[in-house]
Amino acid sequence: MSDPHHHHEVPYPDRSPAARRRRWAQRIAHRLTPHSHESADKLDPALESSARGLRALWVSLAVLGATALIQAAVVVVSGSVALLGDTVHNTADALTAVPLGIAFVLGRRAATRRFTYGYGRAEDLAGVVVVLTITASAVLAAWTAVDRLLDPRPVAHVPAVAVAALVGFAGNEWVARHRIRVGREIGSAALVADGLHARTDGYTSLAVLLGAGGAALGWRLADPVVGLAITAAIVLVLRDAAREVFRRLMDAVDPALVDRAERVLDEVPGVRGVGELRLRWIGHRLRAEVALVVDGEATVREAHRIAVAAEHALLHAVPRLTAALVHADPAPSPGEADPHLALAHHAAA
């Protein structure tokens, strides 16, 4: 639909000196910035972000897998139930890479006549799985802590358990930072939630370390008391992860992105006003729908040219935006009826 030559001229440009300077600056920036608006080129950054997400998952899977193996070896020689629970947590955290990996692979598939927006929402479903896994971890941690509080047990080979706990914390914290950083860079709420999940398992490892330290000092209740405190920390992390995933499921976006989009559209030559503006996430990509007000006397070609210029500006200004559907409305003339009146009863329904 867009003009292959990207003409930005409009039928009734603002001819003030400030407007002319702004248009020249826009043209210069446009010429100096490498970009393309062909459909295939729009998908390239999205595919690259999916590839980055997959790499982050496989790297974290390898790190957590190695961590769990080291801890499992210590469990065998020490018989530590607390460390066994931490090993199970780390194994479960590593396995959350599976639904996320499936979601990233699905998200790269092309849209079909049934799934016309593609498969990006699979990522949000994976985020729900991650939240449920964090919930299960919190329940297991609480149950284990209460059980140990009611039935304290001695811990053997305390130094080895302490080292294994440090290994668990270091591995989980590294994975958490890596997943959260990549998730935020590519706009993946599910990957951020999975990073927060790894952080909860790091807290669990610290509980094992502190419990081992208390056991070494002769306080048998150290492990379950610290375990209850860590359970509270996991619940706080669960709240943040659940809120992130819930907002994504409800099509929430950062209001600052909406403000930025409105400012950019207001500056497009030929745009007299910005009507309805909607942004939504599909996986880790953004789509926009916007209604603009243009001169009522503009031809269809002129209105289309303004709409293309508006989409062009949005694609440059809004991070991770891959497509925008722009509708041009004519500015109302005195005494003219609203052309949308025929749709009013549908909106009311």
HUMO-V689257 format. One line per field, one symbol per residue. psi: psi as a letter, one per 30 degrees, with the letter a starting at -180 (. if undefined). Layout:
psi->???
This chain:
psi->flkffhkfkleilkgleeeeeeeeeeeeeeefjkllgleeeefeeeeeeeeeeeeeeeeeeeeeeeeeeeeeeeeeffgjeeeeeeeeeeeeeefffeeeeeeeeeffklllfeifgagffeeeeeeeeeeeeeeeeeeeeeeeeeefefikklklheeeeeeeeeeeeeeeeeeeeeeeeeeeefgjeeeeeeeeeeeefeeeeeeeeeeeeeeffgjfgeeeeeeeeeeeeeeeeeeeeeeeeeeeeghklkfeeeeeeeeeeffkkfkflkbkkkkkkjbhkklkkkklklkffkleeeeeeeeeeeeeeeeeejkgkfkkjkkkkkkklkfkkkfgeffefeee.
